[in-house]
Amino acid sequence: MKKEKNNFLMGALIIAISHILVKIIGALYKIPLDRFILQTTGMGIYSSSYTIYNWLFVVSTAGLPVAISKLVSEARALGREKEAYEIFRVSRILLICVGLTAFLIMLGFAVPFSKMISAESSYLTMMVMAPSLFFVAVSSSYRGYFQGRENMNPTAYSEVVEAVSKLLFGLLFAYLAMKLTGEYYIGSAGAISGVTLSTFFSFVFLDIYYKKHKKDIVMTSETNIAATGKILSKLVKLAIPVTLGVSIFTLTSLIDTAMIMNQLSGIGFDEDTRLSMYGYLNRAITLFNLPPTVIASIAISIVPAISSAIALKDTETAHKNLISALKITVLFAMPCAMGLSSLASPVLSFIYNDGNYYHLLTVMGIATLFVTVVQVSNALLQAYNKPWIPVFNMMIGGAIKIIVNLILVSNPAINIYGAPIGTTLCYMTVVLLNVIALKRISGVKFSLTAFIIKPLIIGVITFVTSSVTYRFSEPVLGGTVGLFAAIAVAVIFYAVSLLLIKALSKDEILLLPKGRFILSKLERFKLI
């Protein structure tokens, strides 16, 4: 049990660190790309193209890595190393076929897709990004295999390789394209060519890593390995509900993008203005996605951990990990959400030197809490062999998002501001449905104080301290210094409030990165 706990902690730590690095590198890529090269119009082309890519990406790869990880983890927990390898071999062949199909669809239908989302200038960007679907699909087979072996290093390293390559080549190609042509649609395609190249480098890294470490895997000698057809059946059976669950949201986002662009057109905005407004929305989405990506690294590591516990019928460990993961998620996501919401204008002004449309981030900041909990709770439901529940819940949330956007975005007085409202209501609904399902399936009792009251107290403290500090410091210190002062004060009050209301137990503190060190210091100064 202690070994499993250590594996869970180490896996979560490795993935969390890599995600933080990737997000930092991603910011170094996307912010100058937006601010200095493509600007809001070019980023509107770039972002609208990504909605098509994301949908095909999710359909191709979302469910299979989770399925591979789960099956490999279960096989190894039962001492069937040879079967674990066979699962990887079969899944890699399957993903090669899936990736090739996605590539051909993206390439062949780029022009119709661009017309569908009312952004015809995005067709070239879609064509250039098509090969990345193949490389990402094949790479996901390696990542799923190693995650099932509780080895997060390949995933972490390959993500950093991809991010660094995208930073270097994406900015270079985008700059050259804009300098030589001055056309936003060509500049967007230049940026995406760097992304495609980065996925190729990531795939090459994973393949080399696998070949180098394959000899270290000690094969067992079982002879009753499942047939290829049976493995394929298991993979597809597990992957389909996961894929549908995630693809429903990306499909909703795709429909959402097309609706937003068409509705803005219907109330009188021309294509350049629509693309610019969508570019501003993308800025809010970029910042909105930062906390969930890092915090939800827990979800990536916890699926194999809980799957192993369930396979070994260790209900106590499974329940303990479930409660700890959700509790830590809420306590970390709440201050991030409140901080983004309260400091939306200065954050956008600092990053982009442009605070226009900051209310988009004010609303999206609140949604950060809900999307983070959705990602983790989806992973928990999958670990409990209930992958269809997130599918239905996401369908309900997606329907709410479309209806709200249909009503609000078409209102000239609200227009683009209706989009984040729909997003917030969507994820709020899914969180409620997921938590109800988890309580029913696992039998775990969620404390109202631990999961609602204490996080709300911390959230209010974060919102008030950051807002008040910025309001009084900005006139004296300036916008940039005032922003960092507000963040620093909010972080201090957040940490103090965590201790004062005893939001985390000693065992939960140990789950944090450097948890043992943190706990020893807190005990030394009698703070816990």
MOMOZI-V218461 format. One record per pair of residues at least 24 apart in sequence whose ideal C-beta (glycine too) atoms are under 6 Angstrom apart, sorted by the first residue. I is the first residue (numbers start at 1). J is the second residue. Records with the same first field share a line. If there is no record, write none. Layout:
I->J / J
//
This chain:
1->317
7->150
8->301 / 305
11->150 / 152 / 301
12->298 / 301
13->513
14->152 / 156
15->152 / 297 / 300 / 301
16->297
18->156 / 159 / 160
19->293 / 294 / 297
20->294
21->160
22->159 / 163
23->290
25->163 / 167
26->163
28->167
29->166 / 167 / 170
31->351
33->174 / 191
35->352
37->174 / 175 / 178
38->187
40->276 / 279 / 280
41->184 / 272 / 275 / 276
42->184 / 187 / 188
43->279 / 282
44->275 / 276 / 278 / 279
45->121 / 122 / 184 / 185 / 188
46->188
47->282
48->117 / 119 / 122 / 257
49->122 / 125 / 126
51->253 / 254 / 257
52->113 / 126
53->129
54->250
55->250 / 251 / 254
56->102 / 106 / 133
58->246 / 247 / 250
59->247
60->98 / 102 / 133 / 137
61->137 / 140
62->243 / 246
63->239 / 242 / 243
64->239
65->140 / 143 / 144
66->242
67->235 / 238 / 239
68->144 / 145
69->144 / 147 / 148 / 304
70->307
72->145 / 148
73->148 / 304 / 307 / 308
74->307 / 311
77->308 / 311
80->222
81->219 / 220
82->219 / 220 / 222
83->225
86->225
87->231
88->145
90->228 / 231
91->141 / 235
92->141
95->137 / 138 / 141
96->138
98->137
99->133 / 134 / 137 / 138
100->134
102->133
103->130 / 131 / 133 / 134
106->130 / 133
116->258
117->257 / 258 / 261
118->261 / 262 / 265
121->185
124->185 / 189
125->188 / 189 / 192
128->189 / 192 / 193
129->192 / 196
131->196
132->196 / 199
135->199 / 200 / 203
136->199
138->203
139->202 / 203 / 206
142->206 / 210
148->304
150->304
154->206 / 209
158->202 / 205 / 206
161->201 / 202 / 205
162->198 / 202
165->198 / 201
166->194 / 195 / 198
169->194 / 197
170->194 / 195
241->387 / 388 / 391
242->382 / 387
244->391
245->390 / 391 / 394
248->394 / 395 / 398
249->394 / 398
252->398 / 401
256->405
259->405
260->409 / 419
263->409 / 410
267->412
277->416
280->357
281->360 / 416 / 419
284->360 / 361 / 364
288->364 / 368
291->336 / 368
292->371 / 372 / 375
295->329 / 332 / 333 / 372
296->375 / 376
298->325 / 376
299->375 / 376 / 379
303->379 / 383
306->383
307->383
319->444
322->380
324->508 / 511
325->376
329->372 / 373 / 376
330->455
331->455 / 503
333->369 / 372
334->369 / 455 / 458 / 459
335->462 / 494
336->368
337->365 / 366 / 368 / 369
338->459 / 462 / 463
339->462 / 466 / 490
340->365 / 368
341->365 / 366
342->463 / 466 / 467
343->466
346->479 / 483
349->479
350->480 / 483
360->420
363->420 / 421 / 424
364->420
366->424
367->423 / 424 / 427
370->427 / 428 / 431
371->427
373->431
374->427 / 430 / 431
377->434
384->441
386->441
389->437
393->430 / 433 / 434
397->426 / 429 / 430
400->425 / 426 / 429
401->426
454->501 / 503
458->497
461->493 / 497
462->490 / 494
465->489 / 490 / 493
466->490
499->527
//
